[in-house]
Amino acid sequence: MARHQESDFWPSCGKFISWYHESGRSSVGLPSDEDVMAEFQRYARNHYRYSIPEAYPWTHDVMY
């Protein structure tokens, strides 16, 4: 977002945070809160099937 602005100055913290909320996590490849919680619930139900957490088929690296 900062690169697309015509200003030569860095944004304030508040402006930077508002850009993050506008663009959302999906623009940087991160899952939503709902996706994280759904993955956690699936893992909680099925973790006994896997000897270690690394063996679980996580949908995204950040989930592990």
A tleap script that builds the chain and sets N, CA, C and O, in Angstrom:
source leaprc.protein.ff14SB
mol = sequence {
  NMET ALA ARG HIE GLN GLU SER ASP PHE TRP
  PRO SER CYS GLY LYS PHE ILE SER TRP TYR
  HIE GLU SER GLY ARG SER SER VAL GLY LEU
  PRO SER ASP GLU ASP VAL MET ALA GLU PHE
  GLN ARG TYR ALA ARG ASN HIE TYR ARG TYR
  SER ILE PRO GLU ALA TYR PRO TRP THR HIE
  ASP VAL MET CTYR
}
set mol.1.N position { 0.828 -1.191 0.000 }
set mol.1.CA position { 0.000 0.000 0.000 }
set mol.1.C position { 0.873 1.255 0.000 }
set mol.1.O position { 0.577 2.224 -0.699 }
set mol.2.N position { 1.951 1.232 0.789 }
set mol.2.CA position { 2.809 2.416 0.880 }
set mol.2.C position { 3.436 2.741 -0.472 }
set mol.2.O position { 3.591 3.911 -0.822 }
set mol.3.N position { 3.789 1.727 -1.217 }
set mol.3.CA position { 4.417 1.963 -2.521 }
set mol.3.C position { 3.447 2.578 -3.523 }
set mol.3.O position { 3.876 3.233 -4.474 }
set mol.4.N position { 2.165 2.380 -3.326 }
set mol.4.CA position { 1.178 2.914 -4.253 }
set mol.4.C position { 0.779 4.347 -3.925 }
set mol.4.O position { 0.053 4.975 -4.696 }
set mol.5.N position { 1.240 4.869 -2.801 }
set mol.5.CA position { 0.932 6.239 -2.416 }
set mol.5.C position { 1.858 7.204 -3.142 }
set mol.5.O position { 2.996 6.860 -3.462 }
set mol.6.N position { 1.374 8.393 -3.395 }
set mol.6.CA position { 2.192 9.386 -4.093 }
set mol.6.C position { 3.045 10.217 -3.144 }
set mol.6.O position { 3.808 11.072 -3.593 }
set mol.7.N position { 2.931 9.985 -1.859 }
set mol.7.CA position { 3.677 10.744 -0.863 }
set mol.7.C position { 5.097 10.189 -0.717 }
set mol.7.O position { 5.328 8.991 -0.876 }
set mol.8.N position { 6.029 11.071 -0.415 }
set mol.8.CA position { 7.406 10.660 -0.164 }
set mol.8.C position { 7.642 10.268 1.296 }
set mol.8.O position { 8.751 9.872 1.654 }
set mol.9.N position { 6.635 10.373 2.124 }
set mol.9.CA position { 6.768 10.152 3.555 }
set mol.9.C position { 6.129 8.823 3.958 }
set mol.9.O position { 5.151 8.376 3.359 }
set mol.10.N position { 6.709 8.205 4.991 }
set mol.10.CA position { 6.137 6.983 5.540 }
set mol.10.C position { 4.825 7.312 6.235 }
set mol.10.O position { 4.672 8.416 6.758 }
set mol.11.N position { 3.878 6.388 6.254 }
set mol.11.CA position { 2.600 6.640 6.915 }
set mol.11.C position { 2.741 6.602 8.438 }
set mol.11.O position { 3.692 6.034 8.975 }
set mol.12.N position { 1.790 7.209 9.106 }
set mol.12.CA position { 1.749 7.115 10.569 }
set mol.12.C position { 1.379 5.682 10.951 }
set mol.12.O position { 0.923 4.907 10.110 }
set mol.13.N position { 1.575 5.341 12.211 }
set mol.13.CA position { 1.222 3.995 12.680 }
set mol.13.C position { -0.256 3.716 12.454 }
set mol.13.O position { -0.630 2.634 12.000 }
set mol.14.N position { -1.089 4.692 12.771 }
set mol.14.CA position { -2.531 4.526 12.593 }
set mol.14.C position { -2.912 4.279 11.148 }
set mol.14.O position { -3.757 3.431 10.861 }
set mol.15.N position { -2.299 5.008 10.242 }
set mol.15.CA position { -2.575 4.824 8.815 }
set mol.15.C position { -2.101 3.455 8.353 }
set mol.15.O position { -2.796 2.784 7.591 }
set mol.16.N position { -0.930 3.036 8.804 }
set mol.16.CA position { -0.394 1.728 8.439 }
set mol.16.C position { -1.327 0.617 8.906 }
set mol.16.O position { -1.597 -0.322 8.157 }
set mol.17.N position { -1.814 0.716 10.125 }
set mol.17.CA position { -2.727 -0.296 10.669 }
set mol.17.C position { -4.039 -0.300 9.897 }
set mol.17.O position { -4.595 -1.365 9.628 }
set mol.18.N position { -4.541 0.878 9.538 }
set mol.18.CA position { -5.794 0.922 8.771 }
set mol.18.C position { -5.600 0.287 7.395 }
set mol.18.O position { -6.516 -0.358 6.886 }
set mol.19.N position { -4.419 0.456 6.779 }
set mol.19.CA position { -4.150 -0.208 5.506 }
set mol.19.C position { -4.178 -1.720 5.676 }
set mol.19.O position { -4.697 -2.441 4.823 }
set mol.20.N position { -3.619 -2.192 6.776 }
set mol.20.CA position { -3.619 -3.637 7.042 }
set mol.20.C position { -5.044 -4.155 7.126 }
set mol.20.O position { -5.373 -5.185 6.538 }
set mol.21.N position { -5.897 -3.432 7.865 }
set mol.21.CA position { -7.284 -3.877 8.016 }
set mol.21.C position { -8.035 -3.792 6.699 }
set mol.21.O position { -8.903 -4.623 6.434 }
set mol.22.N position { -7.723 -2.818 5.875 }
set mol.22.CA position { -8.374 -2.681 4.575 }
set mol.22.C position { -7.995 -3.825 3.644 }
set mol.22.O position { -8.852 -4.393 2.967 }
set mol.23.N position { -6.719 -4.158 3.613 }
set mol.23.CA position { -6.256 -5.174 2.677 }
set mol.23.C position { -6.514 -6.585 3.191 }
set mol.23.O position { -6.680 -7.518 2.406 }
set mol.24.N position { -6.546 -6.732 4.496 }
set mol.24.CA position { -6.804 -8.043 5.076 }
set mol.24.C position { -5.609 -8.976 5.006 }
set mol.24.O position { -4.633 -8.714 4.303 }
set mol.25.N position { -5.705 -10.037 5.727 }
set mol.25.CA position { -4.609 -11.014 5.777 }
set mol.25.C position { -4.480 -11.797 4.488 }
set mol.25.O position { -3.387 -12.228 4.119 }
set mol.26.N position { -5.600 -11.979 3.801 }
set mol.26.CA position { -5.558 -12.806 2.595 }
set mol.26.C position { -4.643 -12.225 1.532 }
set mol.26.O position { -4.101 -12.963 0.709 }
set mol.27.N position { -4.466 -10.907 1.540 }
set mol.27.CA position { -3.594 -10.297 0.531 }
set mol.27.C position { -2.125 -10.675 0.737 }
set mol.27.O position { -1.319 -10.578 -0.188 }
set mol.28.N position { -1.783 -11.104 1.948 }
set mol.28.CA position { -0.415 -11.554 2.205 }
set mol.28.C position { -0.363 -13.062 2.430 }
set mol.28.O position { 0.654 -13.594 2.875 }
set mol.29.N position { -1.462 -13.745 2.120 }
set mol.29.CA position { -1.480 -15.197 2.179 }
set mol.29.C position { -1.749 -15.803 3.529 }
set mol.29.O position { -1.514 -16.997 3.715 }
set mol.30.N position { -2.237 -15.026 4.489 }
set mol.30.CA position { -2.524 -15.566 5.817 }
set mol.30.C position { -4.002 -15.929 5.938 }
set mol.30.O position { -4.853 -15.247 5.367 }
set mol.31.N position { -4.316 -16.991 6.674 }
set mol.31.CA position { -5.713 -17.392 6.840 }
set mol.31.C position { -6.471 -16.451 7.769 }
set mol.31.O position { -5.873 -15.743 8.579 }
set mol.32.N position { -7.784 -16.453 7.639 }
set mol.32.CA position { -8.632 -15.621 8.494 }
set mol.32.C position { -8.748 -16.250 9.882 }
set mol.32.O position { -8.360 -17.400 10.087 }
set mol.33.N position { -9.287 -15.481 10.832 }
set mol.33.CA position { -9.520 -16.014 12.181 }
set mol.33.C position { -10.437 -17.226 12.125 }
set mol.33.O position { -10.227 -18.202 12.845 }
set mol.34.N position { -11.451 -17.164 11.275 }
set mol.34.CA position { -12.404 -18.270 11.146 }
set mol.34.C position { -11.712 -19.530 10.634 }
set mol.34.O position { -11.988 -20.632 11.107 }
set mol.35.N position { -10.806 -19.361 9.660 }
set mol.35.CA position { -10.063 -20.511 9.137 }
set mol.35.C position { -9.156 -21.115 10.206 }
set mol.35.O position { -9.042 -22.336 10.310 }
set mol.36.N position { -8.523 -20.272 10.986 }
set mol.36.CA position { -7.637 -20.750 12.059 }
set mol.36.C position { -8.438 -21.540 13.090 }
set mol.36.O position { -8.018 -22.620 13.506 }
set mol.37.N position { -9.570 -21.017 13.497 }
set mol.37.CA position { -10.380 -21.705 14.503 }
set mol.37.C position { -10.947 -23.013 13.966 }
set mol.37.O position { -11.014 -24.001 14.698 }
set mol.38.N position { -11.358 -23.035 12.694 }
set mol.38.CA position { -11.871 -24.273 12.099 }
set mol.38.C position { -10.776 -25.328 12.039 }
set mol.38.O position { -11.016 -26.502 12.321 }
set mol.39.N position { -9.572 -24.900 11.670 }
set mol.39.CA position { -8.437 -25.833 11.630 }
set mol.39.C position { -8.124 -26.365 13.026 }
set mol.39.O position { -7.856 -27.555 13.193 }
set mol.40.N position { -8.157 -25.498 14.014 }
set mol.40.CA position { -7.904 -25.928 15.385 }
set mol.40.C position { -8.940 -26.957 15.833 }
set mol.40.O position { -8.594 -27.951 16.471 }
set mol.41.N position { -10.200 -26.720 15.502 }
set mol.41.CA position { -11.258 -27.666 15.882 }
set mol.41.C position { -11.044 -29.022 15.196 }
set mol.41.O position { -11.215 -30.064 15.829 }
set mol.42.N position { -10.673 -29.018 13.914 }
set mol.42.CA position { -10.395 -30.278 13.210 }
set mol.42.C position { -9.216 -31.008 13.855 }
set mol.42.O position { -9.250 -32.221 14.061 }
set mol.43.N position { -8.177 -30.238 14.167 }
set mol.43.CA position { -7.007 -30.855 14.805 }
set mol.43.C position { -7.380 -31.435 16.173 }
set mol.43.O position { -6.970 -32.547 16.506 }
set mol.44.N position { -8.143 -30.698 16.952 }
set mol.44.CA position { -8.537 -31.163 18.289 }
set mol.44.C position { -9.340 -32.463 18.199 }
set mol.44.O position { -9.203 -33.341 19.051 }
set mol.45.N position { -10.173 -32.580 17.171 }
set mol.45.CA position { -10.974 -33.797 16.998 }
set mol.45.C position { -10.141 -34.980 16.521 }
set mol.45.O position { -10.440 -36.125 16.860 }
set mol.46.N position { -9.102 -34.715 15.740 }
set mol.46.CA position { -8.388 -35.802 15.063 }
set mol.46.C position { -6.929 -35.985 15.454 }
set mol.46.O position { -6.240 -36.817 14.863 }
set mol.47.N position { -6.443 -35.239 16.426 }
set mol.47.CA position { -5.006 -35.304 16.726 }
set mol.47.C position { -4.554 -36.684 17.205 }
set mol.47.O position { -3.381 -37.028 17.061 }
set mol.48.N position { -5.451 -37.467 17.764 }
set mol.48.CA position { -5.065 -38.784 18.268 }
set mol.48.C position { -4.638 -39.723 17.135 }
set mol.48.O position { -3.976 -40.731 17.384 }
set mol.49.N position { -5.008 -39.401 15.904 }
set mol.49.CA position { -4.655 -40.238 14.760 }
set mol.49.C position { -3.196 -40.068 14.317 }
set mol.49.O position { -2.684 -40.854 13.521 }
set mol.50.N position { -2.545 -39.044 14.838 }
set mol.50.CA position { -1.192 -38.715 14.391 }
set mol.50.C position { -0.227 -38.795 15.568 }
set mol.50.O position { -0.529 -38.328 16.666 }
set mol.51.N position { 0.917 -39.383 15.328 }
set mol.51.CA position { 1.882 -39.584 16.410 }
set mol.51.C position { 2.504 -38.257 16.875 }
set mol.51.O position { 2.828 -38.104 18.052 }
set mol.52.N position { 2.666 -37.312 15.961 }
set mol.52.CA position { 3.238 -36.001 16.287 }
set mol.52.C position { 2.472 -34.920 15.516 }
set mol.52.O position { 1.903 -35.203 14.461 }
set mol.53.N position { 2.454 -33.702 16.025 }
set mol.53.CA position { 1.738 -32.628 15.313 }
set mol.53.C position { 2.252 -32.401 13.892 }
set mol.53.O position { 1.473 -32.022 13.017 }
set mol.54.N position { 3.527 -32.621 13.644 }
set mol.54.CA position { 4.089 -32.427 12.313 }
set mol.54.C position { 3.466 -33.362 11.282 }
set mol.54.O position { 3.470 -33.060 10.089 }
set mol.55.N position { 2.934 -34.491 11.733 }
set mol.55.CA position { 2.332 -35.462 10.822 }
set mol.55.C position { 0.909 -35.076 10.417 }
set mol.55.O position { 0.379 -35.617 9.447 }
set mol.56.N position { 0.296 -34.166 11.134 }
set mol.56.CA position { -1.059 -33.737 10.807 }
set mol.56.C position { -1.045 -32.970 9.477 }
set mol.56.O position { -0.118 -32.198 9.232 }
set mol.57.N position { -2.044 -33.166 8.622 }
set mol.57.CA position { -2.074 -32.479 7.322 }
set mol.57.C position { -2.584 -31.032 7.441 }
set mol.57.O position { -3.716 -30.729 7.064 }
set mol.58.N position { -1.745 -30.170 7.961 }
set mol.58.CA position { -2.119 -28.764 8.138 }
set mol.58.C position { -2.418 -28.125 6.778 }
set mol.58.O position { -1.752 -28.433 5.789 }
set mol.59.N position { -3.408 -27.243 6.727 }
set mol.59.CA position { -3.784 -26.600 5.468 }
set mol.59.C position { -2.875 -25.431 5.114 }
set mol.59.O position { -2.848 -24.987 3.967 }
set mol.60.N position { -2.136 -24.935 6.094 }
set mol.60.CA position { -1.249 -23.801 5.864 }
set mol.60.C position { -0.104 -23.897 6.861 }
set mol.60.O position { -0.308 -24.322 7.998 }
set mol.61.N position { 1.092 -23.510 6.452 }
set mol.61.CA position { 2.250 -23.606 7.345 }
set mol.61.C position { 2.041 -22.851 8.649 }
set mol.61.O position { 2.466 -23.316 9.707 }
set mol.62.N position { 1.399 -21.705 8.587 }
set mol.62.CA position { 1.222 -20.895 9.795 }
set mol.62.C position { 0.278 -21.581 10.796 }
set mol.62.O position { 0.313 -21.269 11.987 }
set mol.63.N position { -0.551 -22.498 10.332 }
set mol.63.CA position { -1.456 -23.206 11.246 }
set mol.63.C position { -0.677 -24.051 12.243 }
set mol.63.O position { -1.024 -24.118 13.422 }
set mol.64.N position { 0.391 -24.702 11.753 }
set mol.64.CA position { 1.196 -25.534 12.633 }
set mol.64.C position { 1.912 -24.681 13.652 }
set mol.64.O position { 2.647 -25.204 14.489 }
savepdb mol mol.pdb
quit
